[in-house]
Amino acid sequence: MPARPLPAPTAPSTAVRAAFLTVKDAADYLGLSPHTLYVWRHRRQGPPSFRMGPRGRVMYRVEALDAWVREQEQADSRSNPALNPLSVRPQGRSARFTTA
């Protein structure tokens, strides 16, 4: 039986590359500067990140970035009507503050 050549190594599929983003790509995705992501990571703020590979590159999952953005939208009173102070009826004064 003739020997078949081994398949050539291929680059990571686009699905795998699209699932993980470098700091620069994540910053572009969020519309921020890479420096902002580095500062947030140092302060343990911002979207979740992790180190991957032998060189320990900082990476972000696209789905984690999307979830983080949704959390930010829900925490903002302008995006979440439940948090908007103008949507709540003003409370009446208690009897102790009324003058008779």
Summary of the structure (lengths in Angstrom):
residues: 100
radius of gyration: 24.6
end to end distance: 106.4
largest distance: 106.4
contacts: 179
relative contact order: 0.11
helix: 46%
strand: 11%
